[in-house]
Amino acid sequence: MRVTLVLYGEHALKHGPRRELEVEEGKSVRELLRELGISPAEHHILVNERKVTDCRLKDGDVVKVLPVVYGG
């Protein structure tokens, strides 16, 4: 199945801002991010514009990975 990965910040520079990926059926968001070396604890994850901590991906999903920003 195919999903679209949209990245921001340093990961967009490393992997590109938008990628179409072929993933196995039933793969979770956390599994995908782990394979890419991206920590879910340091990012906001949205699947089809809904914030998630984890879920099983489906064909056509759009996964956005936004870095948590600290500072003041």
One Martini backbone bead per residue (centre of mass of N, CA, C, O) as a GRO file, in nm:
protein
   72
    1MET     BB    1   0.102   0.032   0.012
    2ARG     BB    2   0.026   0.385   0.006
    3VAL     BB    3   0.204   0.669   0.139
    4THR     BB    4   0.225   0.998   0.275
    5LEU     BB    5   0.512   1.195   0.355
    6VAL     BB    6   0.536   1.479   0.581
    7LEU     BB    7   0.800   1.707   0.633
    8TYR     BB    8   0.982   1.888   0.888
    9GLY     BB    9   1.263   2.034   0.908
   10GLU     BB   10   1.531   1.829   0.938
   11HIS     BB   11   1.381   1.592   0.789
   12ALA     BB   12   1.333   1.744   0.524
   13LEU     BB   13   1.637   1.774   0.461
   14LYS     BB   14   1.705   1.464   0.469
   15HIS     BB   15   1.425   1.333   0.304
   16GLY     BB   16   1.227   1.538   0.240
   17PRO     BB   17   0.906   1.688   0.239
   18ARG     BB   18   0.799   1.461   0.019
   19ARG     BB   19   0.666   1.118   0.029
   20GLU     BB   20   0.634   0.818  -0.136
   21LEU     BB   21   0.522   0.509   0.015
   22GLU     BB   22   0.593   0.169   0.056
   23VAL     BB   23   0.388  -0.038   0.262
   24GLU     BB   24   0.287  -0.252   0.481
   25GLU     BB   25   0.042  -0.411   0.593
   26GLY     BB   26  -0.027  -0.285   0.923
   27LYS     BB   27   0.141  -0.055   0.967
   28SER     BB   28   0.272   0.166   1.183
   29VAL     BB   29   0.371   0.472   1.260
   30ARG     BB   30   0.601   0.394   1.455
   31GLU     BB   31   0.744   0.200   1.264
   32LEU     BB   32   0.805   0.400   1.040
   33LEU     BB   33   0.968   0.603   1.211
   34ARG     BB   34   1.184   0.410   1.310
   35GLU     BB   35   1.299   0.347   1.022
   36LEU     BB   36   1.371   0.676   0.992
   37GLY     BB   37   1.470   0.800   1.276
   38ILE     BB   38   1.197   0.895   1.427
   39SER     BB   39   1.074   1.063   1.707
   40PRO     BB   40   0.763   1.077   1.849
   41ALA     BB   41   0.836   1.246   2.114
   42GLU     BB   42   0.946   1.502   1.908
   43HIS     BB   43   0.650   1.484   1.768
   44HIS     BB   44   0.395   1.562   1.561
   45ILE     BB   45   0.120   1.349   1.462
   46LEU     BB   46  -0.043   1.322   1.141
   47VAL     BB   47  -0.348   1.166   1.019
   48ASN     BB   48  -0.544   1.313   0.820
   49GLU     BB   49  -0.537   1.572   1.030
   50ARG     BB   50  -0.491   1.377   1.283
   51LYS     BB   51  -0.400   1.337   1.595
   52VAL     BB   52  -0.141   1.105   1.695
   53THR     BB   53   0.042   0.830   1.845
   54ASP     BB   54  -0.111   0.581   1.700
   55CYS     BB   55  -0.147   0.371   1.398
   56ARG     BB   56  -0.287   0.220   1.138
   57LEU     BB   57  -0.222   0.197   0.816
   58LYS     BB   58  -0.353   0.320   0.504
   59ASP     BB   59  -0.438   0.354   0.204
   60GLY     BB   60  -0.362   0.704   0.142
   61ASP     BB   61  -0.224   0.815   0.364
   62VAL     BB   62  -0.137   1.111   0.562
   63VAL     BB   63   0.184   1.192   0.701
   64LYS     BB   64   0.266   1.415   0.961
   65VAL     BB   65   0.586   1.573   1.069
   66LEU     BB   66   0.621   1.770   1.364
   67PRO     BB   67   0.809   1.961   1.541
   68VAL     BB   68   0.889   2.035   1.851
   69VAL     BB   69   0.880   2.353   2.005
   70TYR     BB   70   1.122   2.534   2.179
   71GLY     BB   71   1.093   2.820   2.389
   72GLY     BB   72   1.100   3.209   2.435
   0.00000   0.00000   0.00000
